[in-house]
Amino acid sequence: MNWDVVEVRPESGGILFVRFKDGLSGKIELRPEQLTGVLAPLREPALFQQAFIDMGAVAWPGDIDLAPDAMYKEIARNNAAVVVTTGRRI
């Protein structure tokens, strides 16, 4: 699928840089209030920095992953700009 992640780089402040199979790339911010339930462990910076790619999705140890299609749509909607979920540009 076009939204398969081929590169992920965790940055400070809960920000992920992702690049997709079709070349689309951008940044997504995971705010602390979004990190609840199974995502709550990602509030720990050391764990957040361990992001890796698993079958086209961004994942972390402990069976934590994010839906790549949602990230793709968010970045594409903003013309592949640097995007964060707060609407701010970084």
QUIVEN-V330197 format. One record per residue. N is the residue number from 0. RES is the residue in three letters. PSI is psi in whole degrees, 0 to 359 (* if undefined). BURIAL is I if it has 16 or more other C-alpha atoms within 10 Angstrom, else O. Layout:
n: {N:N}
res: {RES:RES}
psi: {PSI:PSI}
burial: {BURIAL:BURIAL}
//
This chain:
n: {0:1:2:3:4:5:6:7:8:9:10:11:12:13:14:15:16:17:18:19:20:21:22:23:24:25:26:27:28:29:30:31:32:33:34:35:36:37:38:39:40:41:42:43:44:45:46:47:48:49:50:51:52:53:54:55:56:57:58:59:60:61:62:63:64:65:66:67:68:69:70:71:72:73:74:75:76:77:78:79:80:81:82:83:84:85:86:87:88:89}
res: {MET:ASN:TRP:ASP:VAL:VAL:GLU:VAL:ARG:PRO:GLU:SER:GLY:GLY:ILE:LEU:PHE:VAL:ARG:PHE:LYS:ASP:GLY:LEU:SER:GLY:LYS:ILE:GLU:LEU:ARG:PRO:GLU:GLN:LEU:THR:GLY:VAL:LEU:ALA:PRO:LEU:ARG:GLU:PRO:ALA:LEU:PHE:GLN:GLN:ALA:PHE:ILE:ASP:MET:GLY:ALA:VAL:ALA:TRP:PRO:GLY:ASP:ILE:ASP:LEU:ALA:PRO:ASP:ALA:MET:TYR:LYS:GLU:ILE:ALA:ARG:ASN:ASN:ALA:ALA:VAL:VAL:VAL:THR:THR:GLY:ARG:ARG:ILE}
psi: {152:332:11:131:132:348:137:135:111:140:172:160:22:24:136:130:130:145:135:165:323:4:345:137:160:187:145:135:128:101:152:322:345:341:78:171:230:340:351:322:339:353:339:113:322:322:317:321:350:15:142:174:130:107:43:1:152:131:167:161:147:20:39:131:165:146:117:331:324:318:318:311:319:314:316:322:333:30:41:21:169:118:143:155:347:352:354:154:141:*}
burial: {O:O:I:I:I:I:I:I:O:I:O:O:O:I:I:I:I:I:I:I:O:O:O:I:I:I:I:I:I:I:O:O:O:O:O:O:O:O:I:O:I:I:I:O:O:O:O:I:I:O:I:I:O:O:O:I:I:I:I:I:O:O:O:O:I:O:O:I:I:O:I:I:O:I:I:O:O:O:O:I:I:O:I:I:I:O:O:O:O:O}
//
